[in-house]
Amino acid sequence: MRFFEYKKILICLLLSLFLCTSCKKVTIKTILNWDASFQRTISVSGDSSGVDETAYPFPQDGSWDMMRHKEDGSYTYVIQKDFSNVAELNKEVAYREDTVQVNAFVNLDKKFRWFYTYYRYEETFFKTFPFSGADIQDFVTESELATYRAGKDSTDIEERIEEYAQHAMFEDYYRAMQQAVQNGTFVISDSALAQRKQELFEKAMDWEFYNFEDEDFARHFLKTCDTVYAPPVSFMQLKPELAEVNQKYVDYLAFISAIIGEDYRVEVYVPGRVIDTNANHSVNDDNVVWEFSADQFLYFDYALWVESRRFNILPTVITGAFVMTVIMLLWLSARRSYRQKLAAKGIAWEDRKRFVLKWWMSLLLIIAGLILAGWFTWMLILFYSEPPLFFLDIFNPTPAEKTLVISLLVLGFIMIIYGSYQLTLHFHLRKISRDCRKR
């Protein structure tokens, strides 16, 4: 007889809860700054005033800004806090293996590469299924898991995932029972247990014979052991030895009842431009969005990641200044060499033929350079206004646009320098000409 899927436990046990539970949406928003600090906002919206009663753990230390409001019959609960690094957040929302809850861990990798700084933001939702008696990789492959996560037709994959859940749960109970037998007074060997283990699995995990009004699965499991092995002394005396594993089952049912009707939305805003991500909802220039249900992290970890690249203005300016300095030194060296050649030919430096702009042309060049330099300096202030002038950052520039602005800014300074040089040269030649006439 084909076994019911593992979820049938939850459907039968929690049907009444599901009918009276309101749908909730948990939105986790992270705004990452260029210096690796960030702002975290967690909001829950639903049609019940108890929207903050969710499976997602809310910090209760009072250090978060909190707000509640109601609009059009929908309640929203919001908490927000600024962090200087991800370690501070992970410390507050610590991952605990001994609890059945939504456990998440954030990691940020920041790499400075002179012209660009690269960021990789990762947030992992660890699996909530508490039983570890089986390995999911023995039932489904990574590519099949990717298909399942993508929401494609995966009925066969879902069945094998449920099969994994059954084996994992059964194996934990079986091992606890086996250990209790070895430590107790039962005259039954491991080989005898193993001989009828498959039969025990089939009967214990056949949910048609399970009393769903009773959350004590250990009792059901041990009664099944009695029917399979027919021992002279009932397995029920081992029930205290199964208390620990049975508590996992009770906690898991409580967790499922809390998470029913909850959907998750994760928004991440990054410095610079997004270059790669596994976001499944939307991808924009500087932010990505995931939307998923709790099923995505019931039986396996669900990792969200996004990579971005931010253009570095200061190293670029330093590089530009260095290149300009080298060019200027080469020019001065060539000028000195040329002057020495003229002297060797008996030609005075002042008598050389050279191109000199009219004074008004030099003045126009200086004015145009000042306009370029001033305007695009202001643009860079707007582009790189985080955090002191963040409210002016309305342009959302791309790296290419920033490079163009920097190029035009450098061009403006070059025009100012060259125009000033030509204007100085013009007046210098006029002074020489006046001195010659006086002689």
C-alpha positions in Angstrom: 0.0 0.0 0.0 1.3 3.4 -0.9 2.1 5.6 2.1 0.6 9.0 2.5 3.0 11.9 1.8 4.7 13.2 4.9 2.7 16.5 4.7 -0.5 14.5 5.4 0.5 14.6 9.1 0.3 18.4 9.0 -2.8 18.6 6.9 -4.8 16.2 9.1 -3.5 17.6 12.4 -3.6 21.3 11.5 -6.6 21.6 9.2 -8.7 23.5 11.7 -5.8 25.8 12.5 -5.3 26.6 8.9 -8.9 27.6 8.4 -8.8 30.1 11.2 -5.2 31.4 10.6 -4.8 34.7 8.7 -2.3 35.0 5.9 0.8 37.0 6.8 3.6 38.4 4.7 7.0 38.8 6.3 9.2 41.4 4.5 12.9 41.6 5.4 14.5 44.6 3.9 18.3 45.3 4.0 19.9 48.5 2.8 23.6 47.9 2.5 26.0 50.9 2.7 29.4 51.3 1.0 31.2 50.9 4.3 29.5 47.5 5.0 27.1 49.1 7.5 23.4 48.5 6.9 19.9 49.1 7.9 17.6 46.2 8.6 13.8 46.6 8.5 11.4 43.7 9.2 7.7 44.1 8.6 4.8 41.8 8.9 1.4 42.5 7.4 -1.8 40.6 7.7 -5.5 40.9 8.4 -5.1 40.2 12.1 -3.9 42.5 14.9 -1.5 39.7 16.0 0.7 40.1 13.0 3.8 40.1 15.1 3.1 36.5 16.2 5.0 34.8 13.4 7.4 32.0 13.1 10.1 34.5 12.2 12.0 35.4 15.4 11.7 39.1 16.3 14.3 40.6 18.6 12.8 41.6 21.9 15.6 43.5 23.5 14.0 46.9 22.9 16.9 48.3 20.8 14.8 48.2 17.6 12.6 51.0 16.5 9.0 49.6 16.4 5.8 50.8 14.8 2.3 49.5 14.2 -0.4 50.8 11.9 -3.6 49.8 10.3 -4.8 50.6 6.8 -7.8 49.3 4.9 -8.3 46.5 7.4 -4.7 45.3 7.1 -2.4 45.4 10.1 1.4 46.0 9.8 4.1 45.6 12.4 7.5 47.1 11.6 10.8 47.0 13.4 14.0 48.7 12.2 17.6 49.1 13.3 21.0 50.2 12.0 24.1 47.9 12.2 27.7 48.7 11.7 28.4 45.2 10.4 26.7 41.8 9.9 28.3 40.3 13.0 26.1 42.6 15.1 22.9 41.3 13.4 24.0 37.6 13.6 24.6 38.1 17.3 21.1 39.3 17.9 19.4 36.7 15.7 21.7 33.9 16.6 21.4 30.5 14.9 20.4 27.7 17.3 20.4 24.1 16.4 18.5 23.1 19.4 15.3 25.0 18.5 12.8 24.5 15.7 12.4 28.0 14.4 13.3 30.2 11.4 17.1 30.4 11.7 18.9 32.8 9.3 22.5 33.8 9.0 23.9 36.8 7.1 27.4 37.0 5.5 29.0 39.9 3.7 32.2 39.7 1.7 33.7 43.0 0.7 36.7 43.2 -1.6 38.5 46.4 -2.5 40.0 46.2 -6.1 41.2 49.8 -6.5 38.9 51.1 -9.2 36.0 49.0 -7.9 34.8 47.5 -4.6 33.0 44.2 -4.9 30.3 43.1 -2.5 28.7 39.7 -2.0 25.8 39.6 0.3 24.4 36.2 1.4 21.5 35.3 3.7 20.9 31.6 4.5 17.7 30.3 5.9 18.6 27.0 7.6 16.3 24.0 7.3 13.7 23.8 10.0 13.0 20.1 9.8 14.6 18.8 13.0 15.2 15.2 12.1 18.6 14.1 10.8 18.3 10.3 10.3 18.6 10.6 6.5 20.5 12.7 4.0 18.3 14.5 1.4 21.1 14.1 -1.2 20.3 10.3 -1.1 16.9 11.1 -2.5 17.2 14.1 -4.7 20.1 15.8 -6.6 21.2 19.4 -6.5 19.8 20.0 -10.0 16.4 18.5 -8.9 16.4 20.8 -5.9 17.1 23.7 -8.2 14.1 22.7 -10.3 12.0 22.4 -7.1 13.0 25.9 -5.9 12.3 27.4 -9.3 8.6 26.3 -8.9 8.6 24.1 -12.1 6.7 20.9 -12.5 8.3 18.7 -9.9 5.7 16.3 -8.6 8.2 13.4 -8.6 10.8 15.4 -6.8 8.3 16.5 -4.2 7.4 12.8 -3.6 11.0 11.9 -3.1 11.5 14.9 -0.7 8.6 13.6 1.3 10.1 10.1 1.3 13.3 11.6 2.7 11.3 13.3 5.5 9.7 10.0 6.4 13.0 8.2 6.5 14.7 10.9 8.5 12.0 11.0 11.1 11.7 7.2 11.3 15.5 6.8 11.6 15.7 9.2 14.6 13.0 7.3 16.5 14.5 3.9 15.5 18.0 4.9 16.7 16.6 6.2 20.0 14.6 2.9 20.5 17.7 0.8 19.5 19.8 2.6 22.0 17.2 2.2 24.7 17.0 -1.6 23.9 20.8 -1.9 24.2 20.7 -0.1 27.6 17.6 -1.9 28.9 16.4 -5.4 29.9 15.1 -6.4 26.4 16.3 -9.8 25.2 16.4 -8.8 21.6 19.5 -8.3 19.4 20.4 -5.5 16.9 20.2 -8.1 14.2 16.7 -9.1 15.2 15.7 -5.4 15.1 17.3 -4.8 11.8 15.7 -8.0 10.3 12.2 -6.5 10.5 13.2 -2.8 10.3 11.6 -2.3 6.9 8.3 -3.7 8.1 8.4 -1.5 11.1 9.0 1.5 8.8 6.1 0.7 6.6 3.7 0.3 9.6 5.0 3.2 11.7 4.9 5.6 8.8 1.5 4.6 7.5 -0.5 7.6 8.7 -3.8 5.9 8.1 -3.4 4.2 11.4 -2.1 7.2 13.3 -4.3 9.1 15.8 -3.7 12.7 14.8 -5.4 14.0 17.9 -2.4 12.7 19.8 0.9 14.6 19.3 2.8 11.8 21.1 4.3 10.0 18.1 6.6 8.0 20.4 3.5 6.1 21.8 2.4 5.3 18.2 6.0 4.2 17.3 6.4 1.9 20.3 3.0 0.4 19.9 4.0 -0.4 16.3 7.2 -2.0 17.6 5.0 -4.3 19.8 3.0 -5.4 16.8 6.0 -6.0 14.6 8.4 -7.8 17.1 5.8 -9.2 19.5 8.2 -9.0 22.5 7.4 -10.6 25.9 7.7 -7.2 27.5 6.1 -4.2 25.8 8.2 -1.6 24.1 6.1 1.1 25.9 8.4 0.9 28.9 11.0 2.6 26.7 8.9 5.7 26.2 11.0 7.9 28.5 14.0 7.1 26.5 12.3 8.6 23.4 11.4 11.8 25.1 14.2 13.9 23.5 13.4 12.8 19.9 9.7 13.1 20.6 10.1 16.7 21.7 11.5 17.5 18.3 8.2 16.2 16.8 6.1 18.3 19.2 8.2 21.4 18.5 8.0 20.8 14.8 4.2 20.6 14.8 4.0 23.8 16.8 6.4 25.5 14.3 4.3 24.3 11.4 1.1 25.7 13.0 2.9 29.0 13.4 4.2 29.2 9.9 1.0 28.2 8.1 -0.2 31.1 5.9 3.2 32.9 6.0 5.0 34.1 2.9 8.4 35.7 2.8 9.8 38.6 0.8 13.5 39.5 1.1 14.7 42.8 -0.4 18.4 43.8 -0.5 19.7 47.1 -1.7 23.4 47.1 -2.5 26.1 49.8 -3.2 26.8 50.2 -6.8 25.2 48.0 -9.5 24.1 44.4 -9.2 26.3 42.1 -11.3 24.9 38.7 -10.4 22.3 37.2 -8.1 19.9 34.2 -7.6 16.9 36.4 -6.9 13.7 34.8 -8.1 11.4 37.8 -8.2 13.0 41.0 -9.5 16.5 42.3 -10.3 17.1 46.1 -10.6 20.3 48.2 -10.9 20.8 48.4 -7.1 18.3 46.0 -5.5 17.0 42.5 -5.8 13.9 40.7 -4.4 13.2 37.1 -3.5 9.7 35.8 -2.7 9.2 32.4 -1.3 7.2 30.3 1.2 8.4 28.3 4.2 8.5 25.1 2.1 11.7 26.4 0.6 13.6 25.9 3.8 11.7 23.1 5.5 14.0 20.3 4.4 17.1 22.0 3.2 18.9 25.3 3.5 17.8 28.1 1.3 20.6 30.5 0.4 20.0 34.0 -1.1 22.9 35.9 -2.6 23.6 39.0 -4.6 26.9 40.5 -5.9 27.4 44.1 -6.7 30.2 46.4 -7.9 30.8 50.0 -6.7 33.0 52.5 -8.6 35.7 54.0 -6.3 36.1 57.8 -6.9 39.1 58.5 -4.8 41.4 55.8 -6.2 40.4 56.9 -9.7 41.2 60.5 -9.0 44.6 59.4 -7.5 45.3 57.3 -10.6 44.3 60.3 -12.8 46.5 62.6 -10.8 49.4 60.2 -11.0 49.0 59.8 -14.8 48.7 63.6 -15.2 51.9 64.1 -13.1 53.8 61.6 -15.2 52.6 63.3 -18.4 53.6 66.7 -16.9 57.1 65.4 -16.0 57.6 63.9 -19.4 56.4 67.1 -21.0 58.8 69.2 -18.8 61.6 66.8 -19.7 60.9 67.1 -23.4 60.6 70.9 -23.0 64.0 71.0 -21.3 65.6 68.8 -24.0 64.1 71.0 -26.7 65.4 74.1 -25.0 68.9 72.6 -24.9 68.8 71.8 -28.6 67.8 75.4 -29.4 70.7 76.7 -27.3 73.1 74.4 -29.2 71.9 76.0 -32.5 72.3 79.5 -31.1 68.6 80.2 -30.9 67.3 81.9 -27.8 64.4 80.3 -26.0 62.3 83.4 -26.3 62.8 83.5 -30.1 61.4 80.0 -30.7 58.3 79.7 -32.8 55.3 78.5 -30.7 51.6 78.5 -30.7 49.9 80.9 -28.3 46.2 81.4 -28.0 44.6 84.8 -28.0 43.9 86.1 -24.5 40.1 86.0 -25.0 40.4 82.4 -26.3 42.4 81.4 -23.2 39.8 83.1 -21.0 36.9 81.2 -22.7 38.9 78.0 -22.2 39.3 78.7 -18.5 35.6 79.6 -18.1 34.5 76.5 -19.9 36.8 74.4 -17.7 35.4 76.0 -14.6 31.9 75.2 -15.7 32.8 71.6 -16.5 34.7 71.1 -13.3 32.2 72.8 -11.0 29.1 71.0 -12.5 30.5 67.6 -12.5 32.1 68.0 -9.1 28.5 68.7 -7.9 27.3 65.6 -9.7 29.9 63.5 -8.0 28.8 64.9 -4.6 25.3 63.7 -5.5 26.5 60.3 -6.7 28.6 59.6 -3.7 26.5 61.3 -1.0 26.1 58.3 1.3 25.6 58.7 4.2 25.7 62.5 4.9 23.8 63.7 1.8 21.9 60.6 1.0 18.7 62.5 0.3 20.3 64.1 -2.7 21.2 60.8 -4.3 18.3 60.7 -6.8 20.2 59.9 -10.0 21.0 56.2 -9.4 24.0 56.4 -11.8 25.5 53.4 -13.5 29.3 52.8 -13.3 29.5 53.9 -17.0 27.8 57.2 -16.1 30.1 57.7 -13.2 33.1 57.1 -15.4 31.8 59.6 -17.9 31.3 62.2 -15.2 34.8 61.7 -13.9 36.3 62.0 -17.4 34.5 65.3 -18.0 35.6 66.5 -14.6 39.2 65.7 -15.4 38.7 67.4 -18.8 37.5 70.5 -17.1 40.6 70.7 -14.9 42.8 70.2 -17.9 41.0 73.0 -19.7 41.5 75.3 -16.7 45.2 74.4 -16.4 45.9 74.8 -20.2 43.9 78.0 -20.5 45.7 79.5 -17.5 49.0 78.5 -19.0 48.2 80.0 -22.4 46.9 83.2 -20.8 50.1 83.5 -18.7 52.2 82.9 -21.8 50.3 85.5 -23.7 50.9 88.2 -21.2 54.5 87.1 -20.8 55.1 87.5 -24.5 53.4 90.9 -24.5 55.8 92.0 -21.7 58.8 90.8 -23.7 57.5 92.6 -26.7 57.1 95.9 -24.7 60.6 95.6 -23.3 62.0 95.1 -26.8 60.3 98.2 -28.1 61.6 100.3 -25.2 65.1 99.3 -26.1 
